[in-house]
Amino acid sequence: MLPRERVLAALSFQPPDIVPLEYHASPAGFVDHGAALRDLWDRNPDDFGPPHRFAIPDVDPGPRAWRDAWGIEWAEKSYGAGGLPTRRPLADWSAFEHFRTPPVPEPYGEAFESERARSQIHRQQYFQKTAWISLFELMHALRPFEDVLMDIASDAPEIGRLADVLTEHHLAHIRYLLARGVDAIQFGDDFGTQSGLMLSPKLWRDFFAPRYLELMRPIKAAGAKVFFHTCGAAGGLLEDIAALGVDAVWPQLNTYDLDWLARFSRQSKLAIALHPDRGELMIRSTPDAVRRYVAMLAETFQVDRGGTWFYVEIDRGFPFANVAALAQAIASLRQCG
């Protein structure tokens, strides 16, 4: 199978020739490990893009501060850590009157045709997943987190209008991506703490589900896949997420009973990204423990039957011995496929 065919088979719960693999080029990991990480991945290529595609910072750029296209100001304590908002444009609802979303590129013109051509070339061999469509996370970057929760709970009219504005913006972006050509569009909103949901399932169903459904409808109509990332203990929402028509989720595995998650995945036909824990396992464990964990995931989720893929993201603080053990354990599974 070509890499793209392999991923599509797994997402359809058909047996792939080998379990698919996805690398994410976290800038933090490349600061720590540089060429050693790139060379390790080039020796064990994934299915989402060609080898040699990852850039390595020449030096550690150190903490950054920036303002994004939404007018949110961010600062981070360590390069690649993502940062936290230091200024939120909608901290006061009085600013909403002047709030504007960033422009969305139009699906025509020379730049668009160039992007579409690159997408076509990529998809001749590799699976193409793109975007990060967020409602909840974007809302609490634009406005303080506690205020967003209180606004939703009290059904404040402003929060509904904001959500609708973001939905319209994302719809335009989704239409652009579909016109350009893509295999999957990814959504990303964390709804779980380490022990439970941040808001009740009823609030989620009333406020978020209809808007997600509106956003996902054109993706499904175009025959593309929908991916959904949500960290924390969000198991109370997985049935609802599957009911939206989502094809695959990227969960935080250490907040789930993995036997239950594997059963649920097959029953609901909701594919699962197998993303080894980036905390206790990868930072404080040993190479042998990493190898055992990969083997356990492969057995629990029966990766030879489809419905899963390995997702690998390397952060700062991972001992390289653990990084190498993770790559080699997954490569061994793929060689035996």
N, C-alpha and C positions, 0 to 999 in steps of 0.2 A: 504494500500500500504506500501511496505517497503520504507525506505528513498530513496534508489537509484531509485526505480520505480517512486517515486513521482517527483524527479528531471527530469528524462527522459520524463515523461508525460508533465511536464510544458515546457520543451525545444521543444517539438513537438506540442505545442499549443493545448494539450489535457487537459481537466479538471483534476487536481490532487485531491486527497481526501482532502488535505489541502495545503495551499500555502507553497512551500518549503522555507527553511531557511538555511543560511550559516553564520557561525562565522569565523572571522579571528582573530588569536591570536596575535594582535599587542603587542609587548613587552612593549610599553609605557603605554598602558592601564592597564596592570597587575602591573606595578610599582606603579601606582596611587591607584589601587583598590584591588589588591591582591586577597586573598581568597574570598572576597565578590563577586567579578566579576566571579570567577570560579564557586562558589556555585550558583550564579544566572543563569549562563548558564547551569550548570548541572541539575537544576530544569526545564529548558526549552530547552531540547536538540535540536540540528540541524540535518540536513540531509547529511552532508558532512564528518562526522566522529563520533566516539563514545564519550560519556561524559568522563570527567576526563583526557582528553588528553592534557590539557594546562598546561605548566610549569610556575611557579611563581618565579621571581627572589627573592632571600633572602633579598637583599638590593638593593637600587638604584645604579647601577654600575657607574652612572655619564657619562659625555661625553666620547666618544671613538674615536680612530683613528686607521685605519687599511689599509692594502694593500690587494686587492682582487686577484683572480686568473688571471685577465687580466693585472695585473701590475698597476692598478689605485689605487692611494692613496686617502683615504677618511678621513673626520673629521666631527664630529657632535657636536653641542652646547648643546644638551640635549639627554639623552639616548632614543633610539628608534625613533629619528626624521629622520633617514635615512642618513643624512650627505650630504656633497658636496665634489666633487673632489678637492683635493689640488695639485695633480700632475697627469697630463694626459700624457700617454706614447707617444701619437701621436700629441703633441702640435706642433711639427715640422715634416713635411712630410719626412725629412731625416731619421727619425727613423723607417719608414715603412719597409725599407729593412730588418730589423731584427725583425719585429713584428711577434709573434707567438700566436696562439689561445690556450687556455687551453686544455688539453687532455679530450676526451669524453670516458666514460667507454664503454667497449665492451659488447655486448649482449650474453655473455657466462661466464661460471665459477661459482664458489661457491657463490660469493657475488651477482652475477646477479640472480642466482636461488633463493637465499634467499629473494631478493627484489621482485621477481615475485611471490613467495609464499605469502608474506605479502600483495601484491596488490590483489591477488585472494581472500584472506580472507576478506580484506576490502570491496571489491566489492560484496561480498555475501549479504551485507546489505546496505552499504553506497556508495554514489556517490564519484568518485575519480577524482578530477581536479588537475593538476600539472603543473609545469614549469612556466617560465616567459620569453617568447621568445621576445627579443627586438632587433630592428635594430636602429631606430632613437635615442632612449635614450642611448643605448650602444655607438653609434657613438659619441654623444656629451659628453659622459663621457671619452672616449678615446682621444677626440680632443675638443678644445674650441667650445662652442655652436655657437657663431657668425661665426666662421670659417666654421663649418659644413654647416650652412645655405648658406654662400657665395659659398662654394665648390659645393653644389647642384645646386644653381642658375646659376653658371658659367659653370656647367658641367665639373668640374675638373676631369681628368682621375683617380687621386688617390682616390677620394671619391667613384667612381664606383667600383674600385678594392677592397676597404675596405668593401663596402657593399656586394660584392660577396664573400669575405673571410668569413664574418660573416654569410652569408646565408649558405655556405657550412658547417660551424661549427654547426649551428642550425639544419641543415638537419640530420647530424649524431646524434645529441642529440635526435631529434624527433624519428628517427628510433629506437634508444635505448629504449625510453619510450614506444613506441608502442609494441616493443617486450616484454617488461616487463609487459605490460597490464595497460590500463588506460581508463577512460571514456572520458576525455576531456583534451586538452592541451591549455594553456592560453598564449596569446600574450599580451604584454603591452608596448605601446608607446603613450605618451601624445603629441597630435598635436594641442591643442587649448590653447589660452590664455583665460582670463575671458570674452573676448568680440569677439573673432574671431580666425581664423586659423593662425598658425605660418608660413605657406607657402601656396602657391596657390594650389587649387585642381589639376590643370594641372601638376604642378611639382610632386605632390603626386602620381598622376596616372602614370606619366612617370617613376619616380624613385622607389617608394616603392611598388606600386601595383603588378608589375610582380614578384618581389622577395617574397612578401607575398604569392602570388598564388603558387609559387614553393614550399614554405614551408608548405602550407596548403594541397597541393594535396595528399601527402601520408597519412595525418591524415584522410581526407575524404574517401580515398580509403580503409582505415582500418575500417571504420564505427565509428570512434571516433568523438567527438564534438570539435568545435573550439570556444574558448572564446576570446574576444578582449577587453582589458581595454584601454580607452583613456579619460583622463581628459580634462577639458576646453570646450569651445564652438566649438565642432567638428561636429556639425550637418551637415555642408557642405560636410562631408566625409561619412556619414552613408549609403547613397545609394551605394557608392563604396565599403564600408566594407561589406554590405549585398551581393553585387554582387560577392565578393570573395568566398562566401559560408560559411561565419562566421555564427555560430548558435546563439551566444549570445554576448551582449556587456555590459560592466560595464561603464556607462557614469557618468559624474558629473551632477547630476540632476538639480542643481540650475542654470545651464547655458542654460537650455532648456525651451521651452514652453511645459509643460507636456502633455497638451491635444494633441498637435501635435505629440509628441514623442509616446504617446500611440497609436494613429492612425497609425503612420508609422510602429510601431512594428508589429501590426496585419497585415497590408498590405504586409510587406516585410517578415513576419515570422522570424523576428530578436528578440529573447527574450531579456528582459531587467533586469539587476540587479537593484533592488530598494534599493539604498544605501542612507539613510538619511544624510543630510548635516552635515559634521563634524565640521563646523565652527560656523556660526551664530546660527543654531538650537541647536546643542548639547552642545555648550559651553556657549552661552549667553541667551538661551531661558529658558523656564520653563517646568516642567513635563506635564502640560496640553497642551502646545503648541506641545510638542513631540507627545503626544497621538493623537492630531488633525491631525498632519502631517502624521502619519502612516495611519490613517483612510482615509485621502485624497488620499494617494498613492493607497491604496487598492481599492477605488472607481474608481479613474481615470484609473487605469490599469486593472480593473476587474480581480483581481488575481484569482478568482474562475474559470476562463476560461483558465488558463494556460498562458504561455508566459512570466512569471515573477517569480522571487524569491526574498526574502529579503536578503540583504547582510549587516552584522553588523560588524563594526570594531570600537573599542574603543581606543581613543587617550588620551593623557595627557590633563588635564584641563577640562574634562567632569565632571560636578557635578554628584555624584552617583545617586541622585534623577532622573536626566535625563536618566542616563544609565538604571536604573530600570524601568522607564516609557517606554522606548523603548522596552526592553525585554518583559515587561508585555503586552504592546499593541499588539505586534506581536503574543505572546502566546495566547492572547484572540482571535485573528483572526483564529489561527490554531485550537483552541478548538471548534470554531463554524463551522469549515469546514465540 
